[in-house]
């Protein structure tokens, strides 16, 4: 392993694999997806990596089991965090994705159409023909993108929840108060409750008969709770919250938000602001026992 003129370690990809334990194929994948910045190329077949690549790969490896990819991308490209000296490409828009994979635009349309149809007809009553007829595409075209109806349903659930989470991330990017960040996330679930609850309730219904539905539910709630767990840990570390189990807190909060969202569908008695104030008071003060 050599060093450059600035004293920084430089290495071939084989050295990077040995130092990080990340397979060569995964390294290339992270570069294609913009999670890892490209190496310095000195020729058509010669490329060198440095310590910043090692740091970033270690970070990705540590975080990928705890956070959806969308959050890893955001953390890696947020210059204010100062994690790395080189930044990855910042454009993760649908346009950029479509440019990388021209088929992704049509795939996205199939997912969006399926969400509408699944919500209206239910998973069991929806057929592939319903979806292809709605979009005016052939059955053969459908199978280019998805293995079967179950594969599409799983993808649609992921897409829906990650979309809501992405909106929440956008909503908190300028919010510094840790408690307000939690409630912005809750707001996004209030606003999208009818849409996502229809789908989640269908998954719950299928759990009675199918193991794959249980796996979808587990993954769905991982998506929902992962950012809340991180927020809870930050609040505990800063002393705002007393030490509690951050995962149980996240699941409790999701349950409360779902209940409040359901209550808001009954009538107009409560506004978002009233529920926010109630939840803020409940989370901060709890239910203390006050003797007479």
N, C-alpha and C positions, 0 to 999 in steps of 0.2 A: 504494500500500500504506500502510495507516494503522497506528497503535499504540493500545493500550488505556491505561487509567489507570496501569497499572504499567509502561508503557514497552515492553511486549511487542508484537512485530509481529502484526497481524491481517490476514487476507487472504481473498478469495473463493476458490472452488475453482479458478477459471481462473488466479489467481496461483499457487496451490499446484502446479498442473500445470506452469506455466512454470518454477518454481523447482526442481522435482524431476525433471521429465521423465516422471513417472508418469501414464498416461492417466486421465481422469476415471472411466471405467468400472472401472478397477482400484482406484481410491481407494474408490469405493462398495462394491466387492466386499470389500476389506480391512475396511471398517467393518462390513459385514454379518457377516463371519466373526470379528469381535472382535480382529483383528490391529491395527486402527487405532482409536483412541478417537474418538467422534463429535465433530463440531464444535459450537461454541456457537451455538445457534439464537436469533435475535432476532425471528423471525416465521415464518409458515408456509412461506415460500419463501426466507428469508434465513438463511444460516449462515456463520459465520466460523471460519477455521482460524488456527493460530499456529505459532510456531517449533517447538513440540514435535511437531506433525504433520510438519513438514519432517524433523526428526531421525529420527522413527520410520520414515517412508517411505524415507529413505536407508538406514537399517539393514535394513529388509525387503528392499530391492533388492539390497543387498550380500550378504545371507545366503541368499536364496531359492534360489540355484543350488548352494549348498554343504550346506544342511541341509533335511531334510524339514520340512513345515509345523508338525508337532507340536512340534519343538524351538524354532522361532521363537516360537510361542505361549507356550511355557514361559518363554523368555528375556524376552519382553515383559511377562509378568505376574508375574515373580519380583521382588518389591519389594526384596529384598536386593541386587539388582544395581544399582539406582539409575540405570537408563538414562534414565528419563523422569519428569517431574513428575506427569503424569496417567497413571493405569493403565487398561488395557483391561479389559473385563468378564472376571472370573476363572473363570467357570463354563463349562468346555468339555466337560462330561460328555455321555454319550449322551442323557440326558434333555433337555439344552439343545439338542442337535442335532435331536432328534426334534421339539421344540417349534417349531424354525425350519422343519423340513421333515418333516411327518407321515409321508411315505412312507419316510423313511430307516430306520424300525424294521423294516419288511418287507424292505427291501433288505438290511439287516444279517442278517436271518434266512436269506435266500437265500445270502449269502456264507458264513455259518457252515455251512449244510447242504452247500454245494458243497465246502468244505474236507474234510469227512468223506468225501464220496463220491469226490472226486478221490484222496484218500489211499488209499481202499479199492480202487477200480477202475482208477485211472490216468486221465490226461487223455483219451487216445484212446478208451478203452472207456466213458467217461462220456457220457451223452446228456442233453440238456435235459429229456427226459421223466423220466429218473432223478431229477433234481432237483425238478421240479414235482410228481412223484408222492410223493416223500419229504415235501414240505411241504404237499401237498394244495391246490396252487394250479393255475390254468390256464396253458397255454402263453402265452396272450395276456398274462397278468399278468407272466410272466417278461420279456417283451419291453418292458414299460413301463420296466424298470430296466436291462436290459442288451441290447446289440445282438446278441450271439451268445454261444456258449460260450467263445470266445477272450477276449472282453471280460470275461466273468465270471471266467475263470481269472486274467487279469492283475490284476483288482481283488482277487481272493482272495489272491494272492501278496502284494500291497501290504498288504492288511489284516492278514495274518498277521504279516509282518515288523514293521510299525509297531506292532502290539500288543505284540510281544516287546520292542521298543525302548522303548515307553512304560512297560512294567513295569521295565525297567532304569533309566529316568529316575526313576521313583518310588523305586527301591531306593537310588539314590545321592544323593537330595535332602539327606540329613543327613550325607553322607560327605565329609570334607574332605581326606583323604589321596588324592592324585592316583593313586597306584598301586592303591589299594584300589578306586577308582572303576572302573578298567579291569577289575579282576577281578570286580566285581559284574556288569558287563556280560557278561563271559564266563560267569558263573554262570547268567545268564538263558538263554544259548544252550545250556548243558549241559542245563538243565531242560526246554527245549523242543526239543531236538535231533531226537528222533524225529518230532515233528510237522512241523517246518519242513524237515527233510532229505528227507522223502518228497516234498514238493512241489518243492523245489529240484532233486532228482534227476530228477523228471519234466520240469522245464524243460530240464535238461541233455540229456535224451533227445530232446526236440523240436528242440534247436538244430541237430541234424544235418540236418534237413529244412526248417526254417522260420526265416526271418530275424527274425520277431516274437519267437520264443523267445529269441534272442540279446539283443534289446532288453529283454525282461523280466529276463533274468539280469543285464544291465548295471545296470538300475534297482534290482534287488534288492540287489546288492552295494554300490551307492551308498548305499542306506538303511542297510546294515549298517556300512559303513566310515566314513560321514560323522561320526558322533559320536566314533569312535575317532581319526580324524584330528585333530579338535579337542582331544581329551585329550592326544594325542601332542605337539601343538604347545605345549600348556600345560606339559607335562613338560619339553620342550626349553627353553622360555623361562625356566622356574624353575631350570634347571640340573640337574634330576634325571636327564635323558637327555642324552647327547652329541648334537650335531646330526646328524640322519639325515633321510632322505626320509620325511615323515610319512605319505604315502599308501602307500608301499611297506611301511612298518611296519604300518599298519592291515591291509593285505591279508595280510601274513605272519602277523599275530596271528590273523586270522579263520581262516586255513588251519590253524594250530596248534590253535585251539579246536575246529574241526571234527574234526580227527584225534583229539584227546583225547576228544571226545564220542563218536566212533565206538568208541574203545577201551573206553569205559565200558559200551557195549552188549554187549560180548563176555562179560563176567563181572563179579563183584563184587570183584576184586582191589584196585582203587583207589577211594577216596572222592573227593568234590568237594574236600575239604580237602587231601588228598595232591596232587591235580593242581594246585590253587591254589598250594601251596608250591613245587612243581616249576616251574611257569610263572613265579612270582615270581623264583625263583633264576635261571632261565634268562634272563629278560628283563633283570634287573639285572646279572648277572655275565657272561652269554654263555658262550662256550667259549674262554676264554683259553689260549694255548699256554704251558705251563710247561716250560722246558728241564730236562733231567735234571741 
